[in-house]
Amino acid sequence: MRPLRALVIYILVVFIGGALLAPWLYWLTQHFGQNVSKLADAPFHRFVNRAVLGIALIGLWPLVKNLGLTSPRDLGLVKPTGQWKNLSKGFLLGFISLAIVAALALTLGARHLSDKYSGGQLAGKLAGAAAGAIIVAVLEEILFRGALFGTLRKAFHWITALLISSAIYAIVHFLESAQDPETVTWLSGLQLLPLMFANFANWQAVFPGFFNLTLAGILLGLAYQRTGNLYFSTGLHTGWIFWIKSYGMITRATPGANTWWWGAGKLAVVNGWVALPVLIVVLALLDRVVRRKTSNIQ
């Protein structure tokens, strides 16, 4: 059970270390606030999120070395030769699936187009969303599928590993932004961390929000399992993140719309009931569009 023990230690270090690091990052940006005013104005909980992610990325290499994952291939990183088709198929499936959710919301009046930005500003925002989607998708696929799922497969059957890694993926994305403390102390991150799990006390947020996120993790992990590399899952993830980042920019919720059905917050395009049948269809299509690597199926 060495892989499981190493993973548990890694998760504890990431969350506790991130919570302890966050106040120092906050104070640093406050000190240099004149030069980084945008960062200095950011809420404290965002520093906690970024610190946790930063330590997760820094600790990834020691983790994979400890587990005997000695090459990029062990993390699903193979040469791109012959893989662009998988990448593009994944992207199209992700992009179109959440585009359907957005189109339904607009057509049925749950959302309306925003006029906040001019045409040029919107193009710039969408370009930024696309760039951010690529970066986040690559990093998260390496972390959650390549390292986390890959590690768990060493200790469990791949289906069990898929379910556990997908649940952890959902938990990380499901964390609520808690109210910031009036005064930031060196313990503020540790005090804020449990408050960020407040969404789990709201069953209407758990169903379907947490369920949808877990299903999304299953789809991404299954794509990795079937292909043996991260290209298809990275493409799929990029298409989804683009819509998650863009949905709030190009649309606004219509007053009185049922947020439980249509979703709310920064994950609105994926955390409502309307997204569930779309994700189920993606699951049904996965066998048809993913090139199966039989040596990975147990």
FIPA-806504 format. One record per residue: residue in one letter; x, y, z of N, C-alpha, C in turn. Coordinates in steps of 0.1 Angstrom, whole numbers, always signed. Each point is the difference from the previous one (the first is absolute). Example, Ala and Ser with C-alpha at 12.3 -4.5 7.8 and 13.67 -1.06 7.14 Angstrom:
<atoms>
ATOM code   n_x   n_y   n_z  ca_x  ca_y  ca_z   c_x   c_y   c_z
ATOM    A  +132   -57   +78    -9   +12    +0    +9   +12    +0
ATOM    S    -4   +11    -7    +9   +11    +0    -8   +11    +8
</atoms>
This chain:
<atoms>
ATOM code   n_x   n_y   n_z  ca_x  ca_y  ca_z   c_x   c_y   c_z
ATOM    M    +8   -12    +0    -8   +12    +0    +9   +13    +0
ATOM    R   +12    -2    -4    +9   +12    +0    -5   +11    -9
ATOM    P    -6    -3   -12    -5   +11    -8   -11    +8    +7
ATOM    L    -9    -7    +7   -11    +7    +6    +5    +8   +12
ATOM    R   +10    -5    +7    +6    +8   +12    +6   +12    -6
ATOM    A    +8    -1   -10    +7   +12    -6   -11   +10    -5
ATOM    L   -11    -5    -6   -10    +9    -5    -7    +8   +12
ATOM    V    -3    -7   +11    -6    +6   +11    +9   +11    +6
ATOM    I   +13    -3    +1    +9   +10    +5    +1   +12    -9
ATOM    Y    +0    -3   -13    +0   +11   -10   -12    +9    +2
ATOM    I   -12    -6    +1   -12    +8    +1    +0    +9   +13
ATOM    L    +5    -6   +11    +0    +7   +13   +10   +12    -2
ATOM    V   +12    -3    -6   +10   +11    -1    -6   +11    -9
ATOM    V    -7    -4   -11    -5   +10    -9   -10   +10    +7
ATOM    F   -10    -6    +7   -10    +8    +6    +5    +8   +12
ATOM    I    +7    -7    +9    +5    +7   +12   +11   +10    -4
ATOM    G    +9    -4    -8   +11    +9    -5    -5   +12    -7
ATOM    G   -10    -2    -9    -6   +11    -7    -7   +10   +10
ATOM    A    -7    -6   +10    -7    +9    +9   +10    +8    +9
ATOM    L   +12    -6    +3   +10    +7    +7    +7   +10    -8
ATOM    L    +2    -3   -13    +7    +9    -9    -8   +12    -4
ATOM    A   -13    -1    -1    -9   +10    -5    +1   +14    +7
ATOM    P    +1    +0   +13    +1   +13    +7   +13    +8    -4
ATOM    W   +11    -8    -2   +13    +7    -4    -1    +5   -14
ATOM    L    -7    -7    -9    -2    +5   -13    -8   +13    +0
ATOM    Y   -11    -1    +8    -9   +12    +2    +8   +12    +5
ATOM    W    +8    -2   +10    +7   +11    +6   +11    +6   -10
ATOM    L    +5    -9    -8   +11    +4   -10    -7    +9   -10
ATOM    T   -11    -4    -5    -7    +8   -10    -5   +13    +5
ATOM    Q    -4    +0   +13    -4   +13    +7   +12    +9    +1
ATOM    H   +11    -5    +3   +12    +8    +1    +4    +6   -13
ATOM    F    -1    -7   -11    +3    +5   -13   -12    +4    -8
ATOM    G   -10    +4    +7   -13    +3    -6    +0   +11   -11
ATOM    Q    +9    +9    +1    +0   +11   -10    +4    -6   -14
ATOM    N    +8   -10    +0    +5    -6   -12    -9   -11    -5
ATOM    V    -8    -7    +9    -9   -11    -4   -13    +3    +6
ATOM    S    -6   +11    -3   -13    +4    +6   -11   -10    -2
ATOM    K    +0    -6   -12   -11   -10    -3    +1   -12   +10
ATOM    L   +13    -4    +2    +2   -11    +9    -3    +4   +14
ATOM    A    +3   +12    +4    -2    +4   +14   -14    +2    +3
ATOM    D    -9    +2   -10   -14    +1    +3    -7   -13    +0
ATOM    A    +7   -11    -4    -7   -13    +0    -4    -5   +14
ATOM    P   -11    -6    +1    -5    -5   +13   +10   -11    +6
ATOM    F    +0    -1   +13   +10    -9    +6    -2   -15    -4
ATOM    H   -13    -4    -2    -3   -14    -3    +7    -4   -14
ATOM    R    +2   +10    -8    +6    -3   -13   +15    -3    +2
ATOM    F    +6    +6   +10   +14    -3    +3    +1   -14    +5
ATOM    V   -10    -5    +8    +0   -13    +5    -1   -10   -12
ATOM    N    -9    +3    -9    -2    -9   -12   +13    -1    -8
ATOM    R    +6   +12    -2   +12    +0    -8   +12    -7    +7
ATOM    A    +1    +2   +13   +11    -6    +8    -1   -15    -1
ATOM    V   -13    -5    +2    -2   -14    +0    +4    -6   -14
ATOM    L    -4    +7   -11    +3    -5   -13   +15    +1    -2
ATOM    G    +7   +10    +4   +14    +2    -2    +8   -11    +7
ATOM    I    -4    -3   +13    +7   -11    +7    -3   -14    -7
ATOM    A   -12    -1    -5    -3   -13    -7    +9    -2   -12
ATOM    L    +2   +11    -7    +9    -1   -12   +15    -2    +4
ATOM    I    +4    +7   +10   +14    -1    +4    +3   -14    +6
ATOM    G   -10    -6    +7    +2   -13    +6    -3   -11    -9
ATOM    L    -4    +3   -12    -3   -11   -10   +12    -8    -4
ATOM    W   +11    +7    -2   +12    -8    -5    +5    -9   +11
ATOM    P    +2    +5   +13    +4   -10   +11   -10   -11    +1
ATOM    L   -13    +2    -2   -10   -10    +2    +2   -11   -11
ATOM    V    +2    +4   -12    +1   -10   -11   +13    -7    +1
ATOM    K   +10    +6    +4   +13    -7    +2    -1   -10   +11
ATOM    N    -6    +4   +11    -2   -10   +11    -8   -12    -4
ATOM    L    -9    +2    -9    -9   -11    -5    +6    -8   -11
ATOM    G   +12    +4    -4    +7    -8   -11    -5    +4   -14
ATOM    L    -7   +11    -1    -4    +5   -13   +12    +8    -6
ATOM    T    +8    -6    -8   +14    +5    -3    +0    +8   -13
ATOM    S   -10    -1    -8    +0    +6   -13   -13    +8    -3
ATOM    P    +0   +10    -9   -12    +7    -3   -11   -10    -5
ATOM    R    +4   -11    -7   -10   -10    -4    -8    -5   +11
ATOM    D    +6    -2   +12    -7    -5   +11   -11    +9    +5
ATOM    L    +0   +13    -4   -10   +10    +3    -9    +2   -11
ATOM    G    +1    -8   -10    -9    +2   -12    +5    +9   -10
ATOM    L   +13    +5    +1    +6   +10    -9    +8    -8   -10
ATOM    V    -5    -1   -12    +7    -7   -11    +2   +10   -11
ATOM    K    +8    -4   -10    +3    +9   -11   -13    +3    -8
ATOM    P    -1   +12    -5   -13    +4    -6    -2    -6   -14
ATOM    T   +10    -7    -5    -1    -7   -13   -12    -9    +0
ATOM    G   -10    +3    -9   -12    -9    -2   -10    +3   +11
ATOM    Q    +2    +9    +9   -10    +3   +11    -9   +12    -2
ATOM    W    +3    +8   -11    -8   +12    -2   -14    -3    -3
ATOM    K    -3   -11    -5   -14    -4    -3    -8    -2   +13
ATOM    N    +7    -7    +9    -6    -2   +13    -3   +13    +8
ATOM    L   +10    +9    -1    -1   +13    +6   -11    +8    -6
ATOM    S    -1    +1   -13   -11    +7    -6   -14    -6    +2
ATOM    K    -1   -13    +0   -12    -7    +2    -5    +4   +15
ATOM    G    +9    -1    +9    -3    +3   +14    -5   +14    +1
ATOM    F    +7   +10    -6    -4   +14    +1   -14    +2    -6
ATOM    L    -2    -6   -12   -13    +2    -6   -12    -5    +9
ATOM    L    +3   -12    +5   -10    -6    +9    -3    +8   +12
ATOM    G   +10    +6    +6    -1    +8   +12    -7   +13    -4
ATOM    F    +5    +7   -10    -5   +13    -4   -15    -1    -4
ATOM    I    -4   -10    -9   -13    -1    -4   -10    -4   +11
ATOM    S    +5    -9    +9    -9    -4   +11    -5   +11    +9
ATOM    L    +9    +9    +4    -4   +11    +8    -6   +11    -8
ATOM    A    +4    +1   -13    -7   +10    -8   -15    -3    -1
ATOM    I    -3   -13    +0   -15    -4    +0    -7    +5   +13
ATOM    V    +7    -1   +11    -6    +5   +13    -2   +15    -1
ATOM    A   +10    +7    -5    -1   +15    -2   -11    +3    -9
ATOM    A    -1    -7   -11   -11    +3   -10   -14    -3    +6
ATOM    L    -1   -10    +7   -13    -3    +6    -4   +11   +10
ATOM    A   +10    +4    +8    -3   +11   +10    -4   +13    -7
ATOM    L    +6    +3   -11    -3   +12    -7   -14    -1    -8
ATOM    T    -2   -12    -6   -12    -2    -7   -13    +0    +8
ATOM    L    +2    -6   +12   -12    -1    +9    -1   +11   +10
ATOM    G    +9   +11    -1    -2   +12    +7    +6    +0   +14
ATOM    A    +8   -11    +4    +6    +0   +13   +12    +9    +1
ATOM    R    +6    +3   -12   +11    +9    +0    -2    +9   -12
ATOM    H    +7   +12    +0    -1    +9   -11   +14    +5    -3
ATOM    L    +2    +5   -12   +13    +4    -4    +4   +13    +8
ATOM    S   +12    +1    +4    +5   +12    +7    +5   +10    -9
ATOM    D    -2   +13    +4    +4   +11    -9   +11    +8    +8
ATOM    K    +7    -7    +9   +10    +7    +9   +12    +4    -8
ATOM    Y    +4    -8   -10   +12    +2    -7    -3    +4   -15
ATOM    S    +9    +8    -6    -1    +3   -14    +6   -12    -8
ATOM    G    -2    +1   -13    +4   -12    -8   +15    -3    +2
ATOM    G    +8   +11    +0   +15    -2    +1    +4    -5   +14
ATOM    Q    -7    +5   +10    +3    -4   +14    -4   -15    +2
ATOM    L   -12    -4    -6    -4   -13    +1    +9   -10    -7
ATOM    A    +5    +4   -11   +10    -9    -8   +12    -2    +9
ATOM    G    +5   +11    +6   +12    -1    +9    -3    -9   +12
ATOM    K   -12    +1    +6    -4    -8   +11    -1   -15    -4
ATOM    L    -5    -3   -11    -2   -13    -5   +14    -6    -4
ATOM    A    +9    +8    -5   +13    -5    -3    +7    -4   +13
ATOM    G    -2    +9   +10    +6    -3   +13    -6   -13    +6
ATOM    A   -13    -2    -1    -6   -12    +5    +5   -12    -7
ATOM    A    +3    +1   -13    +5   -11    -8   +14    -4    +5
ATOM    A    +9   +11    +2   +13    -3    +5    +0    -6   +14
ATOM    G    -9    +6    +9    -1    -5   +13    -5   -15    +0
ATOM    A    -9    -3    -9    -6   -13    -1   +11   -11    -3
ATOM    I    +9    +4    -9   +11    -9    -4    +9    -3   +11
ATOM    I    +4   +11    +7   +10    -1   +11    -6    -8   +11
ATOM    V   -12    +3    +4    -7    -7   +12    -2   -15    -4
ATOM    A    -5    -2   -12    -3   -14    -4   +13    -9    +0
ATOM    V   +11    +6    -5   +13    -8    +0    +4    -3   +14
ATOM    L    +0   +10    +9    +5    -2   +14    -9    -9    +7
ATOM    E   -13    +2    -1    -9    -9    +8    +0   -14    -5
ATOM    E    +1    -2   -13    +1   -14    -5   +12    -7    +4
ATOM    I   +12    +7    +1   +12    -6    +5    -2    -4   +15
ATOM    L    -6   +10    +7    -2    -2   +15   -10   -11    +3
ATOM    F   -13    +2    -5   -11    -9    +4    +0   -13    -8
ATOM    R    +3    +0   -12    +0   -13    -8   +13    -6    +0
ATOM    G   +11    +7    -4   +13    -6    -1    +5    -5   +13
ATOM    A    +0    +9   +10    +6    -3   +13   -10    -7    +9
ATOM    L   -11    +7    +3    -9    -6   +10    -7   -13    -4
ATOM    F    -6    +0   -12    -6   -12    -5   +11   -11    -2
ATOM    G   +11    +4    -6   +11    -9    -3    +5    -6   +13
ATOM    T    +1    +8   +11    +5    -5   +13   -10   -10    +6
ATOM    L   -13    +4    +0   -10    -9    +5    -1   -13    -7
ATOM    R    +3    +0   -13    -1   -13    -7   +11   -10    +5
ATOM    K   +10    +5    +6   +10    -9    +6    -5    -7   +13
ATOM    A   -10    +6    +6    -5    -6   +13   -13    -7    -2
ATOM    F    -8    +4   -10   -14    -5    -2    -2    -4   -14
ATOM    H   -11    -7    -2    -5    -3   -14    -2   +14    -6
ATOM    W    +1    +1   -14    +0   +13    -6   -14    +6    +1
ATOM    I   -11    -8    +1   -13    +6    +2    -2    +7   +13
ATOM    T    +5    -7   +11    +0    +6   +13    +9   +13    +0
ATOM    A   +12    -1    -6    +8   +12    -1    -6   +11    -7
ATOM    L    -8    -3   -11    -7   +10    -8   -11    +7    +9
ATOM    L    -7    -8    +8   -11    +6    +8    +7    +9   +11
ATOM    I   +10    -5    +7    +6    +8   +10    +7   +13    -5
ATOM    S    +7    -1   -11    +7   +12    -6   -10   +10    -5
ATOM    S   -12    -5    -5   -10    +9    -5    -7    +7   +11
ATOM    A    -2    -7   +11    -6    +7   +12    +9   +10    +6
ATOM    I   +13    -2    +0   +10   +10    +5    +0   +12    -9
ATOM    Y    +0    -3   -13    -1   +11   -10   -12    +9    +2
ATOM    A   -11    -7    +3   -13    +8    +2    +1    +8   +13
ATOM    I    +5    -6   +10    +1    +7   +13    +9   +13    -1
ATOM    V   +11    -1    -7    +9   +12    -2    -8   +11    -7
ATOM    H    -8    -4   -11    -7   +10    -8   -13    +5    +7
ATOM    F    -4    -8   +10   -13    +3    +7    +2    +9   +12
ATOM    L   +12    +3    +4    +2    +8   +11    -6   +14    -1
ATOM    E    -7    +4   +10    -7   +13    +1   +10   +11    +4
ATOM    S    -1   +12    -6    +8   +11    +4    -6    +6   +13
ATOM    A    +7    -3   +11    -5    +4   +13    +3   +15    +2
ATOM    Q    -8    +6    +9    +2   +14    +3   +13    +3    +7
ATOM    D    +7   +10    -5   +14    +3    +5    +0    +5   +14
ATOM    P   +10    -3    +8    +1    +5   +13    +3   +15    +0
ATOM    E    -4    +7   +11    +2   +14    +1   +15    +4    +0
ATOM    T    +7    -9    +8   +15    +2    +1    +6   -13    -4
ATOM    V   +10    +0    -9    +7   -12    -4   +12    -2    +9
ATOM    T    -1   -12    +7   +12    -4    +8    +6   -13    -6
ATOM    W   +11    -4    +6    +6   -12    -6    -8   -13    +1
ATOM    L   -11    +1    +8    -9   -12    +1   -12    +2    -8
ATOM    S    -2   +11    -7   -12    +3    -7    -3   -11   -11
ATOM    G   +10    -4    -7    -2   -10   -10    -5   -13    +6
ATOM    L    +5    -5   +11    -5   -12    +6   -14    +2    +5
ATOM    Q    -3   +12    +5   -14    +3    +5   -10    +0   -12
ATOM    L    +5    +5   -11    -9    +2   -12    -2   -13    -7
ATOM    L   +10    -9    +0    -1   -12    -7   -13    -8    +2
ATOM    P    -3    -3   +13   -13    -8    +2   -12    +7    -4
ATOM    L    +0   +14    +0   -12    +8    -4    -2    -1   -15
ATOM    M   +11    -4    -7    -2    -1   -15    -7   -12    -4
ATOM    F    -3    -9    +9    -8   -12    -3   -15    +2    +3
ATOM    A    -4   +12    +2   -14    +3    +4   -10    -5   -10
ATOM    N    +4    -1   -13    -9    -5   -10    -5   -14    +3
ATOM    F    +8    -8    +7    -4   -14    +3   -12    -1   +10
ATOM    A    -3   +11    +7   -12    +0    +9   -12    +4    -8
ATOM    N    +1    +4   -12   -12    +4    -8    -3   -11   -11
ATOM    W   -10    -8    +3    -3   -12    -8    -4    +4   -15
ATOM    Q    -5   +12    -1    -4    +5   -14   +13    +4    -8
ATOM    A   +11    +2    +7   +12    +3    -6    +7   -14    -3
ATOM    V    -1    -9    +9    +6   -13    -2    -6    -7   -12
ATOM    F   -13    +1    +0    -8    -6   -12    -7   +11    -7
ATOM    P    +5    +3   -13    +9    -8    -8   +14    +4    -1
ATOM    G    +4   +11    +7   +13    +6    -2   +12    -9    +2
ATOM    F    +0    -6   +12   +11    -9    +3    +0   -13    -9
ATOM    F   -13    -4    -2    -1   -12    -8    +4    +2   -15
ATOM    N    -3   +12    -5    +4    +3   -14   +16    +1    -1
ATOM    L    +6    +6   +10   +14    +2    +0    +7   -14    +1
ATOM    T    -6    -9    +8    +6   -14    +1    -1    -7   -13
ATOM    L   -12    +2    -6    -2    -7   -13   +10    +6   -11
ATOM    A    +2   +13    +1   +10    +6    -9   +14    -6    +2
ATOM    G    +4    -2   +13   +12    -6    +3    +1   -15    -5
ATOM    I   -11    -7    +1    +0   -14    -5    +2    +0   -15
ATOM    L    -7   +10    -7    +2    +0   -15   +15    +3    -4
ATOM    L    +6    +9    +7   +14    +4    -3    +9   -12    +4
ATOM    G    -2    -7   +11    +8   -11    +4    -2   -12    -9
ATOM    L   -12    -2    -5    -3   -11    -9    +6    +2   -13
ATOM    A    +1   +13    -5    +7    +3   -12   +14    -3    +1
ATOM    Y    +6    +3   +11   +15    -3    +3    +2   -15    +0
ATOM    Q    -9    -7    +7    +1   -15    +1    -1    -7   -14
ATOM    R    -9    +5    -8    -2    -6   -13   +11    +3   -10
ATOM    T    +6   +12    +0   +10    +4   -10   +14    -3    +5
ATOM    G    +2    +0   +13   +13    -2    +6    +9   +13    +0
ATOM    N    -6   +11    -3    +7   +13    +1   -11   +11    +2
ATOM    L    +5   +12    +2    -8   +11    +5    -5    +9   -12
ATOM    Y    +2    -3   -12    -4    +9   -11   -15    +2    -1
ATOM    F    -8   -11    -1   -14    +1    -1    -6    +7   +12
ATOM    S    +4    -4   +12    -6    +5   +12    +4   +15    +1
ATOM    T   +12    +4    -4    +4   +14    +0    -8    +8    -9
ATOM    G    -3    -5   -12    -9    +7   -10   -14    +1    +6
ATOM    L    -5   -10    +5   -14    +0    +6    +0   +10   +11
ATOM    H   +10    +0    +9    +0    +9   +11    +1   +15    -4
ATOM    T    +8    +2   -11    +2   +14    -5   -13    +5    -5
ATOM    G    -8    -8    -8   -13    +5    -5    -9    +3   +12
ATOM    W    +0    -8   +10    -9    +3   +12    +5   +13    +7
ATOM    I   +13    +1    +3    +4   +12    +7    -2   +13    -8
ATOM    F    +1    -1   -13    -3   +12    -8   -14    +5    +3
ATOM    W    -9    -9    +0   -14    +4    +2    -2    +5   +15
ATOM    I    +6    -7    +9    -1    +4   +14    +5   +14    +2
ATOM    K   +11    +4    -7    +6   +13    +1    -8   +10    -8
ATOM    S    -6    -4   -11    -7    +9    -9   -14    +3    +3
ATOM    Y    -7   -10    +6   -14    +0    +2    -5   +12    +8
ATOM    G    +7    +3   +10    -3   +12    +9    +3   +13    -7
ATOM    M    +9    +0   -10    +3   +12    -7   -10    +4   -11
ATOM    I    -4   -10    -7    -9    +2   -12   -15    -1    +4
ATOM    T    -3    -5   +11   -14    -1    +4    -2    +5   +15
ATOM    R   -13    +3    +3    -4    +4   +13   -12    -8    +4
ATOM    A    -1    -4   +13   -12    -7    +4   -13    +9    -1
ATOM    T   -10    -6    -5   -13    +8    +0    -6    -1   +14
ATOM    P    -4   +12    +5    -7    +0   +14   -11   -10    +1
ATOM    G    +0    -7   +10   -11   -10    +3    +3   -14    -6
ATOM    A   +10    -1    -8    +4   -13    -6    +3   -10   +11
ATOM    N    -3   -13    -2    +2   -10   +10   +15    -4    +0
ATOM    T    +8    +5    +9   +14    -3    +1    +3   -14    +2
ATOM    W    -9    -7    +7    +3   -15    +3    -1    -7   -13
ATOM    W    -8    +4    -9    -1    -7   -13   +11    +5   -10
ATOM    W    +2   +13    +0    +9    +6   -10   +14    +2    +5
ATOM    G    +2    -1   +13   +14    +2    +5    +2   +14    +5
ATOM    A   +10    +2    +8    +3   +14    +5   +15    +1    +4
ATOM    G    +4   +12    +1   +14    +2    +4   +10    -2   -12
ATOM    K   +13    -1    +3   +10    -1   -10    -1   -13    -8
ATOM    L    -6   -10    +6    -2   -13    -7   -14    -2    -5
ATOM    A    -7   +12    -3   -14    -1    -3    -3    -9   -12
ATOM    V    +9    +0   -10    -3    -8   -12    +1   -15    +2
ATOM    V    +6    -4   +12    +1   -15    +2    -6    -5   +13
ATOM    N    -5    +9    +9    -4    -4   +13   -16    +0    +1
ATOM    G    -7    +1   -10   -14    -1    +0    -5   -13    -5
ATOM    W   -13    -3    +2    -6   -13    -4    +1    -1   -16
ATOM    V    -1   +11    -7    -1    -1   -14   +13    -5    -6
ATOM    A   +11    +1    +7   +13    -5    -5    +1   -15    +2
ATOM    L    -7    -6    +9    +1   -15    +2    -3    -8   -12
ATOM    P   -12    +2    -7    -2    -9   -12   +11    +2   -10
ATOM    V    +5   +12    -1   +10    +3   -10   +13    -8    +3
ATOM    L    +4    +0   +13   +12    -8    +4    -3   -15    -2
ATOM    I   -12    -4    +2    -3   -15    -2    +1    -3   -15
ATOM    V    -4    +9    -9    +2    -2   -14   +14    -1    -4
ATOM    V    +9    +9    +6   +14    +0    -2    +6   -14    +4
ATOM    L    -5    -5   +11    +5   -13    +5    -4   -11   -10
ATOM    A   -12    +1    -6    -5   -10   -10    +9    +1   -13
ATOM    L    +4   +12    -3    +7    +2   -12   +15    -3    +1
ATOM    L    +5    -1   +12   +14    -2    +2    +5   -12    -6
ATOM    D    -7   -11    +0    +5   -13    -6    +1    +2   -15
ATOM    R    -8    +8    -6    -1    +2   -14   +12    +9    -5
ATOM    V    +3   +10    +8   +10   +10    -5   +14    -2    +5
ATOM    V    +1    -8   +11   +14    -2    +6    +6   -13    -6
ATOM    R   +12    +2    -5    +7   -12    -5    +5    -8   +12
ATOM    R    -6   -12    +0    +3    -9   +12   +14    -6    -1
ATOM    K    +7    +0   +12   +13    -7    +1    -3   -12    +9
ATOM    T    -1   -11    -6    -4   -12    +7    +9    -4   +11
ATOM    S   +12    +3    -1   +10    -4   +11    -3    +7   +13
ATOM    N    -8   +11    -1    -3    +7   +13   -13    -5    +6
ATOM    I    -7    -8    -6   -13    -4    +5    +2   -13    +8
ATOM    Q    -4    +1   +13    +2   -12    +9   -14    -7    +2
</atoms>
